[in-house]
């Protein structure tokens, strides 16, 4: 009995010391005074230099502007990442870069067409029908309505230019109304009506000549010349920055929306590369109106309309007048706006002048306001 028990214990000890059929590890003989030591675990570090990383698939179909990347050159620094000496590939020796605050120095921004997704989006706007298309010729066989249809579609594009949904940034400016309110120059609807008439009068005398000349001759050289003259004419820094901001947005939106007019995009790209164009609003508005087929008088009337619309919208948000009262006021001011248009329309740029110096002073004070709702 004792011999069987010893053999069984020996077998169990041997099987417990083995692992998967391997012989047991021999442990070193420990002296009675030695301490028990445990082996530290070893960590295996695996590098991924030879691991093939998965790249994101290009959207199919992809965006025609950014080609599926979702990124385009920053409009502020033109893809350079810096705002000084953007016309040079490398800065002169000893000059440090001034990093662009819009893109953070990367030189890239989100594509405005696909909103950074890289996916294809249908073109917003309207296209002129191709009269040479065989299918169109078969459908319109026997009737001569091609020019009339093209003219009707062109009117939709002209109306879209005046639409408040067009993201040109006009509602971010009050034309000096916010400064006039805080200076107690405008405090009731009657004073607001007088203020708007002064704004329209000053717009007609100063900016309508630039709209007129640009709409009559919608060419690159004419636009650049008008832009330089207006940049030298506007001595008010607040009004100057507002004009540049709205003009840049209008040119960017116009070249993207009215894709049936490739000349807009061509002129914009050429002007961005020159670095000498300020993109003032009035000449660009006249340029786009002339390209869309609006005559000079309608272009100037449209400019007066959007000016009156933006000022009344600013008055609504400043709680000077309610929405219904704003609509009534806009209708009441239509005869005044038409009379100002007849007074100042079709003038050359040599006749451009300021007729409301107090208004120009109030607009210049907007930058000194402690709290501001509008940019100008």
LOLUM-548318 format. One line per 10 residues: number of its first residue (from 1); their letters; for each residue x, y negated, z of C-alpha. Coordinates in Angstrom, 1 decimal, decimal comma. Layout:
REM LOLUM-548318
NUM) A) X/Y/Z; ...
END
This chain:
REM LOLUM-548318
1) XXXXXXXXXX) 0,0/0,0/0,0; 2,8/-2,4/0,8; 4,7/-1,6/-2,4; 1,6/-2,2/-4,5; 1,0/-5,6/-3,0; 4,6/-6,7/-3,6; 4,5/-5,7/-7,3; 1,2/-7,6/-7,7; 2,6/-10,7/-6,2; 5,7/-10,5/-8,4
11) XXXXXXXXXX) 3,5/-10,2/-11,5; 1,4/-13,2/-10,5; 4,5/-15,3/-9,8; 6,0/-14,4/-13,2; 2,8/-15,1/-15,1; 2,2/-18,4/-13,3; 5,8/-19,6/-14,1; 5,3/-18,9/-17,8; 3,5/-21,2/-20,3; 2,2/-19,9/-23,6
21) XXXXXXXXXX) 4,4/-16,9/-23,5; 7,6/-18,9/-22,9; 10,1/-18,0/-20,2; 9,8/-20,0/-17,0; 12,0/-22,9/-16,4; 14,7/-22,3/-13,9; 14,7/-24,9/-11,2; 18,0/-25,8/-9,7; 18,6/-24,5/-6,2; 17,9/-27,2/-3,8
31) XXXXXXXXXX) 19,9/-27,6/-0,6; 18,0/-27,9/2,5; 19,1/-31,6/2,8; 18,3/-32,6/-0,9; 15,3/-34,7/-1,8; 12,7/-33,7/-4,3; 13,0/-35,7/-7,5; 10,5/-36,0/-10,4; 11,4/-36,7/-14,0; 10,2/-40,0/-15,4
41) XXXXXXXXXX) 7,9/-39,8/-18,4; 9,5/-40,8/-21,6; 7,5/-43,1/-24,0; 7,8/-42,6/-27,8; 7,6/-45,8/-29,7; 6,4/-45,4/-33,3; 7,1/-48,2/-35,7; 4,6/-49,0/-38,5; 7,1/-50,3/-41,0; 6,3/-47,3/-43,3
51) XXXXXXXXXX) 2,6/-47,3/-42,6; 0,5/-48,6/-45,5; -1,8/-51,3/-44,3; -5,2/-51,6/-45,8; -5,9/-54,9/-47,5; -9,3/-56,4/-47,8; -11,0/-55,7/-51,1; -11,5/-58,5/-53,5; -15,3/-59,3/-53,8; -16,8/-58,2/-57,0
61) XXXXXXXXXX) -17,9/-60,5/-58,5; -15,6/-63,0/-56,9; -15,8/-66,8/-56,6; -14,8/-68,7/-59,7; -13,2/-71,5/-57,7; -11,0/-69,7/-55,2; -10,8/-66,4/-57,1; -12,1/-64,4/-54,2; -9,6/-65,7/-51,6; -12,0/-68,0/-49,9
71) XXXXXXXXXX) -9,3/-70,7/-49,5; -8,5/-73,7/-51,6; -6,0/-76,5/-51,3; -6,8/-79,0/-48,6; -8,5/-82,1/-50,1; -6,7/-84,4/-47,6; -3,1/-83,3/-48,1; -3,6/-81,7/-51,6; -2,2/-78,4/-50,4; 1,1/-79,8/-49,1
81) XXXXXXXXXX) 0,3/-79,5/-45,4; 1,6/-83,0/-44,8; 0,2/-86,5/-45,4; 3,4/-88,4/-46,2; 5,1/-88,3/-49,6; 2,5/-85,8/-51,0; 3,7/-86,5/-54,5; 7,1/-84,9/-53,7; 7,8/-81,3/-53,3; 10,4/-81,9/-50,6
91) XXXXXXXXXX) 10,7/-84,8/-48,2; 13,7/-87,1/-48,4; 16,6/-86,4/-46,1; 16,0/-87,6/-42,6; 12,2/-88,0/-42,9; 10,0/-85,8/-40,8; 6,6/-84,4/-42,1; 3,4/-85,9/-40,8; 1,2/-82,8/-40,5; -2,3/-82,9/-41,9
101) XXXXXXXXXX) -4,9/-83,0/-39,2; -7,6/-81,5/-41,5; -5,9/-78,2/-42,3; -3,4/-78,2/-39,4; -0,4/-78,2/-41,7; -1,4/-75,0/-43,6; -2,4/-76,8/-46,7; -5,5/-74,7/-47,1; -9,2/-75,2/-46,5; -12,4/-73,3/-46,9
111) XXXXXXXXXX) -13,8/-73,1/-50,4; -16,8/-75,3/-50,7; -18,3/-73,1/-53,4; -18,4/-69,8/-51,5; -18,0/-71,2/-48,0; -14,9/-69,1/-47,4; -16,5/-65,8/-48,2; -14,8/-65,3/-51,6; -18,1/-64,0/-53,0; -19,6/-65,3/-56,2
121) XXXXXXXXXX) -22,3/-67,9/-55,8; -24,6/-69,2/-58,6; -23,9/-72,7/-59,7; -26,2/-75,3/-58,2; -27,6/-77,9/-60,6; -28,9/-77,6/-64,1; -27,4/-76,6/-67,4; -28,2/-77,8/-70,9; -29,5/-75,0/-73,1; -27,2/-73,8/-75,8
131) XXXXXXXXXX) -29,1/-74,5/-79,0; -26,7/-72,3/-81,0; -27,9/-69,2/-79,1; -29,5/-66,7/-81,4; -32,2/-65,9/-78,9; -33,1/-69,5/-78,3; -33,3/-70,0/-82,1; -35,7/-67,1/-82,4; -37,9/-68,3/-79,6; -38,0/-71,9/-80,9
141) XXXXXXXXXX) -38,3/-71,0/-84,5; -40,7/-73,3/-86,3; -40,6/-76,0/-83,6; -38,1/-78,8/-83,1; -38,2/-79,3/-79,3; -34,5/-78,8/-78,6; -33,5/-82,5/-78,1; -36,7/-83,2/-76,1; -36,1/-80,2/-73,8; -32,4/-81,2/-73,3
151) XXXXXXXXXX) -33,5/-84,8/-72,4; -36,1/-83,4/-69,9; -33,5/-81,2/-68,2; -31,1/-84,2/-68,0; -33,7/-86,1/-66,1; -33,7/-83,5/-63,4; -30,0/-84,0/-63,0; -30,5/-87,8/-62,9; -33,1/-87,4/-60,1; -30,9/-85,1/-58,2
161) XXXXXXXXXX) -28,2/-87,8/-58,1; -30,6/-89,9/-56,0; -31,8/-87,0/-53,8; -31,1/-87,4/-50,1; -30,1/-83,7/-50,0; -27,0/-84,4/-52,1; -24,2/-84,2/-49,5; -22,4/-87,5/-50,2; -22,3/-88,7/-46,6; -24,4/-91,8/-47,2
171) XXXXXXXXXX) -26,4/-91,3/-44,0; -23,3/-91,5/-41,9; -23,1/-95,3/-42,5; -25,3/-98,1/-41,4; -23,9/-100,9/-43,5; -23,2/-102,9/-40,4; -26,8/-102,5/-38,9; -25,5/-100,7/-35,7; -23,1/-103,6/-35,0; -25,9/-106,1/-35,7
181) XXXXXXXXXX) -28,2/-104,3/-33,3; -25,6/-104,3/-30,5; -24,8/-108,0/-31,2; -28,6/-108,8/-30,8; -28,8/-110,1/-34,4; -31,4/-107,5/-35,2; -34,0/-106,5/-32,6; -37,4/-106,2/-34,3; -38,8/-105,1/-37,7; -39,0/-108,7/-39,0
191) XXXXXXXXXX) -35,3/-109,3/-38,4; -34,6/-105,8/-39,9; -36,3/-106,8/-43,1; -34,2/-110,0/-43,3; -31,1/-108,0/-42,7; -31,9/-105,5/-45,4; -32,5/-108,3/-47,9; -29,1/-109,7/-47,1; -27,5/-106,3/-47,6; -29,2/-105,9/-51,0
201) XXXXXXXXXX) -28,2/-109,4/-52,0; -24,6/-108,8/-51,1; -24,6/-105,4/-52,8; -26,0/-106,9/-56,0; -23,4/-109,8/-56,1; -20,4/-107,7/-55,1; -20,9/-104,1/-56,3; -23,4/-104,1/-59,1; -20,7/-105,4/-61,6; -18,6/-102,4/-60,9
211) XXXXXXXXXX) -21,5/-100,0/-61,4; -22,5/-101,8/-64,6; -19,0/-101,7/-66,2; -18,4/-98,0/-65,2; -21,8/-96,9/-66,5; -21,3/-98,6/-69,9; -17,8/-97,2/-70,3; -17,6/-93,9/-68,4; -13,9/-93,3/-69,1; -10,9/-92,4/-67,0
221) XXXXXXXXXX) -8,9/-95,6/-67,7; -11,9/-97,8/-67,0; -12,7/-96,1/-63,8; -9,1/-96,3/-62,5; -9,0/-100,1/-63,3; -12,2/-100,7/-61,5; -11,1/-98,7/-58,5; -7,9/-100,8/-58,2; -9,8/-104,1/-58,5; -12,4/-103,1/-55,9
231) XXXXXXXXXX) -9,8/-101,9/-53,5; -8,1/-105,3/-53,7; -11,5/-107,1/-53,4; -12,7/-105,4/-50,2; -10,8/-107,2/-47,4; -13,1/-105,7/-44,7; -11,4/-102,5/-43,5; -14,6/-100,9/-42,2; -16,4/-101,4/-45,5; -13,4/-100,3/-47,4
241) XXXXXXXXXX) -13,1/-97,0/-45,5; -16,8/-96,4/-45,9; -16,6/-96,9/-49,6; -13,7/-94,6/-50,0; -15,4/-91,9/-47,9; -18,6/-92,0/-49,8; -16,9/-92,2/-53,2; -14,6/-89,2/-52,5; -17,6/-87,1/-51,4; -19,7/-88,2/-54,4
251) XXXXXXXXXX) -16,9/-87,3/-56,9; -16,3/-83,9/-55,2; -20,0/-83,1/-55,2; -20,7/-84,4/-58,7; -17,9/-82,4/-60,2; -19,2/-79,2/-58,5; -22,9/-79,7/-59,0; -23,0/-81,1/-62,5; -20,9/-78,3/-64,0; -22,4/-78,9/-67,5
261) XXXXXXXXXX) -20,2/-82,1/-67,5; -16,6/-80,8/-67,4; -15,2/-84,3/-67,8; -16,1/-85,1/-64,2; -13,9/-82,3/-62,9; -11,1/-83,1/-65,3; -11,1/-86,8/-64,2; -11,2/-85,8/-60,6; -8,3/-83,4/-60,8; -6,2/-85,9/-62,8
271) XXXXXXXXXX) -6,9/-88,6/-60,2; -6,1/-86,4/-57,3; -2,7/-85,7/-58,7; -1,9/-89,3/-59,4; -2,0/-90,5/-55,8; -3,0/-94,1/-56,9; -6,8/-93,8/-56,9; -8,8/-94,7/-53,8; -12,1/-93,2/-55,0; -14,4/-96,2/-54,2
281) XXXXXXXXXX) -18,1/-95,4/-54,3; -19,5/-98,1/-56,7; -17,3/-97,3/-59,7; -17,8/-93,5/-59,2; -21,5/-93,9/-59,0; -21,6/-95,9/-62,3; -19,2/-93,3/-63,8; -21,5/-90,4/-63,0; -24,6/-92,3/-64,1; -23,0/-93,1/-67,4
291) XXXXXXXXXX) -21,9/-89,5/-67,9; -25,4/-88,2/-67,1; -27,0/-90,5/-69,7; -28,5/-93,2/-67,5; -28,4/-96,7/-69,1; -26,8/-99,6/-67,3; -29,9/-101,1/-65,9; -31,3/-97,9/-64,5; -27,8/-97,1/-63,0; -27,8/-100,5/-61,2
301) XXXXXXXXXX) -31,4/-100,0/-60,0; -30,5/-96,6/-58,7; -27,6/-98,0/-56,8; -29,8/-100,6/-55,2; -32,3/-97,9/-54,3; -29,8/-95,7/-52,5; -28,5/-98,7/-50,6; -31,9/-99,7/-49,4; -32,7/-96,0/-48,5; -29,6/-95,5/-46,4
311) XXXXXXXXXX) -30,1/-98,8/-44,5; -33,7/-98,0/-43,7; -32,7/-94,4/-42,7; -30,1/-95,9/-40,3; -32,8/-98,2/-38,8; -35,0/-95,2/-38,1; -32,3/-93,4/-36,2; -31,5/-96,5/-34,3; -35,1/-96,6/-33,2; -35,8/-100,0/-34,7
321) XXXXXXXXXX) -38,7/-98,6/-36,7; -40,7/-95,4/-37,0; -40,8/-93,0/-40,0; -44,1/-94,3/-41,2; -43,1/-97,9/-40,7; -39,9/-97,2/-42,6; -41,8/-95,9/-45,6; -44,1/-98,9/-45,5; -41,0/-101,2/-45,3; -39,3/-99,6/-48,2
331) XXXXXXXXXX) -42,4/-100,1/-50,3; -42,7/-103,7/-49,3; -39,0/-104,4/-50,1; -39,3/-103,0/-53,7; -40,2/-106,4/-55,2; -37,4/-108,1/-53,4; -34,9/-105,4/-54,6; -36,1/-105,8/-58,2; -35,8/-109,5/-58,0; -32,2/-109,2/-56,7
341) XXXXXXXXXX) -31,4/-106,7/-59,5; -32,7/-109,1/-62,2; -30,5/-111,8/-60,6; -27,2/-110,0/-60,5; -27,5/-107,2/-63,2; -25,2/-106,8/-66,2; -22,4/-109,1/-64,9; -18,7/-108,6/-65,5; -16,4/-107,8/-62,6; -15,0/-111,3/-62,8
351) XXXXXXXXXX) -18,3/-112,5/-61,4; -18,2/-110,2/-58,3; -18,4/-112,2/-55,1; -19,6/-112,1/-51,5; -22,8/-114,1/-50,7; -23,3/-113,0/-47,1; -20,1/-113,8/-45,1; -21,8/-113,2/-41,8; -22,8/-109,7/-42,9; -19,2/-109,0/-43,8
361) XXXXXXXXXX) -18,1/-110,2/-40,3; -20,6/-108,0/-38,6; -19,5/-105,0/-40,5; -15,9/-105,6/-39,5; -16,9/-105,6/-35,9; -18,2/-102,1/-36,1; -14,8/-100,6/-35,3; -14,8/-102,5/-31,9; -18,0/-101,0/-30,6; -17,7/-99,0/-27,4
371) XXXXXX) -20,3/-96,4/-28,4; -21,1/-95,7/-32,1; -23,6/-93,5/-33,8; -22,5/-94,2/-37,4; -19,1/-94,4/-39,1; -19,7/-97,9/-40,4
END
